[in-house]
Amino acid sequence: MSFVQLTPLVARLTVPAAGPYARHASNVYLVGASGTDRVLVDTGNGAGAARLGSALAGAGVSLAAVVLTHAHGGHAGGLAATPNTRTLTARSVRDGAAVGPLLRAVHTPGHAADALSLWLADERALLVGDAVSSTPFESSTTPLHPRHQLLDDLPAYSRSLANLAALGPRLVFPGHGDVISDGLDYISQAQTCVKRTSSVILSLVSHNHAITALDITRYLLDDNKWAMALSLSNQDFSIAGTSKTPQHSVVLEGTVKLHLLDLEKKGLIQRVYAAKNDTQNVSDAQRNMTGPGGLTFNTIFDAVKSSRQKDWEQHKDSSNDTNNNNNKNNDEQIFRVREQVHPAHLRLGLSRDIGWTIVSKK
């Protein structure tokens, strides 16, 4: 395999996916005019190191620098195959700084804290890694879905999208998939995706008492429901009848959790600590109705809330104990296996079974 020239200034090498969380081939880019020192953007995964080394040798170019859009394995794993030259990351180059004679650095946290994009003004093009989407965008007929957005920080992601859109890109060279020929529309779709996801989740919480992140994930996996959300059509926000065994998406579930936490921070929703399968609305009269043994819904909910609160406080204490790193790592590993959590979302520590409800306006 060799680099394929995409534009007068950008050539691409595609490295096949490898690793437990890699589903898509990674793109490696050479940027620069013929006869000049080039900038290599990303290095693919370590499994493709031999291919990258061979392609660089075949291209017969000298490198001015290697730039990593972020440190995830599919982008930085092949670094050992590159010539001994300087390597630049978001931590070593300031936002707005020149990278070689043609590129400018644009810090774009959101997908990862160290995410870095590059602006190629001569071609009105952006090289973005996974800053917009972590999966290939096949065509303009397939709108972006929240399962395409593997995020680490939702507010930072929204700010980064706005900064990228302000550049007015014509082309976008992503970390995975083909070149985006209408770059500004692509970023606009990503912004719309974030806003619609938040709106739909808020509506779902409003219509379903004690709804969980897993319930919301199952709902959003229905492409018909998502298409209705994008078109702002009238929707049924009931989760009754939602498939209990869809193809599970750990990426989407993590994105849902980030939206829930963002809505909670804005004071729009709150945790109810209700029982796992309690997804029915319970009226005030029912809450105070006395049943066998003198139990009421309020008594049960309070007991569950107290139990879960103790569990979380214990987890929080162990997470903050710098002398107990082994226990912390074990806790994270157990949480990751039990809840099928993506590594990018381990720090959230938020169970998929926590119930959520709308904050009542007084």
C-alpha positions in Angstrom: 0.0 0.0 0.0 1.1 3.5 -0.7 -0.1 7.1 -0.1 -2.8 8.2 -2.4 -2.8 11.9 -3.5 -6.2 13.4 -2.6 -5.6 17.0 -3.3 -2.5 18.9 -4.4 -1.4 19.2 -0.8 -2.8 16.1 1.0 -2.1 12.4 0.5 -3.6 9.6 2.5 -2.7 6.1 3.6 -5.4 3.9 5.1 -4.4 1.5 7.9 -6.8 -1.4 8.6 -8.4 -1.6 12.1 -6.7 -3.5 14.8 -7.3 -3.8 18.6 -10.3 -4.6 20.8 -12.1 -1.2 20.4 -11.1 -0.6 16.8 -13.9 -1.1 14.2 -12.8 1.2 11.4 -9.6 1.7 9.4 -7.5 4.7 10.4 -6.3 7.4 8.1 -2.7 8.7 8.0 -2.1 11.9 6.0 0.9 13.5 4.4 0.6 17.3 4.1 2.8 19.5 1.9 3.8 20.3 -1.6 6.0 18.1 -3.7 9.7 18.6 -3.1 9.2 20.1 0.4 9.4 18.6 3.9 6.0 17.2 4.7 4.0 17.0 7.9 2.7 13.5 8.8 -0.7 13.7 10.5 -1.4 10.6 12.7 0.3 7.2 12.4 -2.4 4.6 12.5 -2.3 1.7 14.9 0.8 -0.4 15.9 -0.4 -3.4 13.8 0.0 -1.3 10.7 3.5 0.0 11.6 5.2 -2.0 8.9 2.8 -0.8 6.3 3.3 2.8 7.3 7.1 2.4 7.3 7.0 0.9 3.8 4.7 3.6 2.5 6.9 6.4 3.9 10.0 4.8 2.3 8.2 4.4 -1.0 7.0 8.1 -1.0 10.6 9.2 -0.6 9.7 12.2 1.4 11.4 13.9 4.4 9.3 14.8 7.3 9.3 18.2 9.1 7.1 16.9 11.9 4.7 14.2 13.0 1.4 15.5 14.4 -0.9 13.4 16.5 -4.6 14.4 16.5 -4.9 12.6 19.8 -3.3 9.8 21.7 -5.8 7.0 21.1 -4.2 3.8 19.7 -5.7 4.0 16.2 -4.0 7.3 15.7 -0.8 7.2 17.7 0.0 3.4 17.7 2.2 3.5 14.7 4.5 6.2 15.9 7.5 3.8 16.3 7.4 3.3 12.5 8.1 7.0 11.7 11.5 8.5 11.2 13.2 10.1 14.2 11.6 13.5 13.9 9.8 15.8 16.3 6.3 14.8 17.4 3.7 17.4 18.1 0.5 17.1 20.1 -2.1 19.4 21.7 0.1 19.4 24.8 3.2 20.7 22.9 1.7 23.1 20.4 -0.4 26.1 21.4 -3.8 26.8 19.9 -3.4 28.9 16.8 0.3 28.1 16.4 1.8 27.4 12.9 2.7 23.8 12.2 5.1 23.9 9.3 4.6 26.4 6.6 1.0 25.4 5.7 -0.9 24.2 8.8 -2.3 25.9 11.9 -3.2 24.1 15.1 -6.7 24.2 16.4 -7.3 22.7 19.9 -10.5 20.7 19.7 -11.2 18.8 23.0 -14.4 16.8 23.4 -13.6 13.4 21.9 -10.4 13.4 23.9 -8.9 16.0 26.2 -5.8 16.2 23.9 -7.7 16.4 20.6 -5.9 18.6 18.0 -7.2 19.6 14.6 -5.2 21.2 11.8 -6.4 24.0 9.5 -5.0 24.0 5.9 -5.9 27.5 4.7 -4.6 27.0 1.2 -7.3 24.4 0.5 -9.8 25.6 3.1 -9.5 22.1 4.6 -9.5 20.7 8.1 -7.7 17.5 9.3 -9.7 16.6 12.4 -8.9 13.1 13.6 -12.0 12.1 15.6 -12.9 15.6 16.7 -16.2 15.6 14.8 -17.1 11.9 14.6 -15.3 8.8 15.7 -16.8 6.7 12.9 -16.8 7.1 9.1 -19.4 9.4 7.6 -20.5 7.6 4.4 -22.7 10.2 2.6 -24.8 13.3 3.1 -27.9 11.0 2.9 -27.0 9.4 6.2 -27.3 12.0 9.0 -25.0 11.8 11.9 -26.3 9.8 14.9 -25.2 10.2 18.5 -23.7 6.7 18.4 -21.1 8.1 16.0 -19.9 10.6 18.7 -17.5 8.9 21.2 -17.1 11.8 23.6 -15.0 12.5 26.7 -16.4 16.0 27.5 -19.7 17.1 26.0 -19.5 20.9 26.7 -15.9 21.0 25.3 -17.1 19.1 22.2 -19.8 21.6 21.5 -17.3 24.5 21.8 -14.9 22.7 19.5 -17.6 22.2 16.9 -18.4 25.9 17.0 -14.7 26.8 16.6 -14.3 24.5 13.6 -17.5 25.8 11.9 -16.2 29.4 12.3 -13.3 28.5 9.9 -15.8 27.8 7.1 -14.1 24.6 5.8 -14.7 23.3 2.3 -13.1 19.9 2.9 -12.7 17.8 6.1 -10.2 15.0 6.3 -11.4 12.7 9.1 -9.6 10.1 11.1 -11.8 7.4 9.7 -13.6 7.2 6.4 -13.5 9.2 3.2 -13.0 12.9 2.6 -16.0 15.1 3.5 -16.7 17.3 0.5 -19.0 19.7 2.3 -17.1 20.3 5.5 -19.2 23.0 6.9 -22.4 21.0 6.5 -20.8 18.0 8.1 -19.9 20.1 11.2 -23.3 21.6 11.2 -24.9 18.1 11.2 -22.7 17.3 14.2 -24.0 20.4 16.0 -27.6 19.5 15.2 -27.0 16.0 16.4 -25.9 17.2 19.8 -28.8 19.6 20.2 -31.4 17.0 19.1 -29.9 14.3 21.3 -30.2 16.6 24.3 -33.8 17.6 23.4 -34.9 14.0 22.9 -33.3 12.8 26.2 -35.0 15.6 28.1 -38.4 14.7 26.5 -37.9 11.0 27.3 -37.1 11.9 31.0 -40.2 14.1 31.1 -42.5 11.4 29.8 -41.0 8.4 31.7 -40.6 8.3 35.5 -37.3 6.9 36.6 -36.0 6.3 33.1 -32.4 5.0 32.9 -29.5 5.5 30.6 -30.0 2.0 29.2 -33.6 2.7 28.5 -32.7 5.9 26.6 -29.9 4.0 24.7 -32.4 1.4 23.5 -34.8 4.1 22.4 -32.1 6.0 20.4 -30.9 2.8 18.7 -34.2 2.8 16.8 -33.3 4.6 13.6 -36.9 5.5 12.8 -37.3 7.3 16.1 -34.0 9.2 15.5 -35.1 10.2 12.0 -38.3 11.6 13.5 -36.2 13.5 16.0 -34.1 15.1 13.3 -37.2 16.1 11.3 -38.9 17.5 14.5 -41.9 15.2 13.7 -44.4 14.4 16.5 -43.0 11.5 18.5 -44.1 8.9 20.9 -41.7 9.3 23.8 -43.0 6.2 25.6 -40.4 3.5 26.1 -43.1 0.8 26.3 -42.4 -1.9 23.7 -38.8 -0.8 23.2 -36.7 -3.8 22.4 -34.9 -5.2 25.4 -32.2 -6.8 23.3 -31.0 -4.5 20.6 -27.5 -4.5 19.4 -25.9 -2.7 22.3 -23.8 0.3 21.8 -21.4 1.2 24.6 -20.4 4.3 22.7 -24.0 5.6 22.5 -24.7 4.7 26.2 -21.7 6.7 27.3 -22.9 9.7 25.1 -26.3 9.4 26.8 -24.7 9.5 30.2 -22.8 12.6 29.3 -26.1 14.3 28.2 -27.8 13.2 31.4 -25.1 14.7 33.5 -25.2 17.9 31.5 -28.9 18.2 31.9 -28.6 17.6 35.6 -25.9 20.3 35.9 -28.4 22.7 34.2 -31.0 21.9 36.8 -33.4 20.3 34.3 -33.4 16.7 35.6 -32.6 14.9 38.8 -31.8 11.4 40.0 -34.6 9.5 41.7 -32.8 6.4 43.0 -35.8 4.4 42.1 -35.9 0.6 41.7 -34.4 -0.7 38.5 -37.7 -1.6 36.7 -39.8 1.2 38.1 -40.5 3.1 34.9 -44.2 3.9 35.6 -45.4 7.3 36.8 -46.5 7.2 40.4 -49.0 9.8 41.6 -48.7 11.6 44.9 -51.8 9.8 46.2 -50.2 6.4 45.3 -46.9 7.3 46.9 -48.7 7.8 50.3 -51.1 4.9 50.0 -50.4 2.4 52.7 -50.1 -1.2 51.7 -49.6 -4.6 53.5 -47.2 -4.1 56.4 -47.7 -0.3 56.3 -45.3 0.2 53.4 -45.7 3.1 51.0 -44.0 3.9 47.7 -42.2 6.8 49.5 -40.9 4.4 52.1 -39.5 2.0 49.4 -38.0 4.8 47.3 -36.4 6.4 50.4 -34.8 3.1 51.4 -33.5 2.5 47.8 -32.2 6.1 47.7 -30.4 5.7 51.0 -28.8 2.4 49.9 -27.6 3.8 46.6 -26.3 7.0 48.2 -24.2 4.9 50.6 -22.8 2.9 47.6 -21.8 6.0 45.7 -20.2 7.6 48.7 -18.1 4.5 49.3 -17.1 4.5 45.7 -16.3 8.2 45.8 -14.2 7.8 48.9 -12.2 4.9 47.4 -11.7 6.8 44.2 -10.3 9.8 46.1 -8.0 7.6 48.2 -4.5 8.1 46.6 -3.2 5.3 48.7 -5.7 2.8 47.4 -5.0 2.8 43.6 -5.1 -0.9 43.3 -8.7 -1.0 44.8 -9.7 1.8 42.5 -8.4 0.0 39.4 -10.2 -3.1 40.5 -13.4 -1.2 41.1 -13.1 0.3 37.6 -12.5 -3.0 36.0 -15.5 -4.6 37.7 -17.6 -1.6 36.7 -16.4 -1.8 33.1 -17.1 -5.6 32.8 -20.5 -5.4 34.5 -21.8 -2.4 32.6 -19.8 -2.9 29.3 -18.4 0.6 29.7 -16.1 2.0 27.0 -12.7 3.0 28.4 -13.4 6.6 27.5 -16.3 6.7 29.9 -14.8 4.9 33.0 -14.3 8.2 34.8 -18.0 8.9 34.7 -18.7 6.0 37.2 -22.4 6.4 36.5 -24.5 3.3 36.5 -26.8 2.7 33.6 -29.6 1.7 36.1 -29.9 5.0 37.9 -33.3 6.5 37.4 -33.9 10.0 36.2 -36.9 12.3 36.4 -37.7 15.9 35.4 -37.2 18.7 37.9 -40.6 20.1 38.7 -41.1 23.9 38.2 -42.3 25.5 41.4 
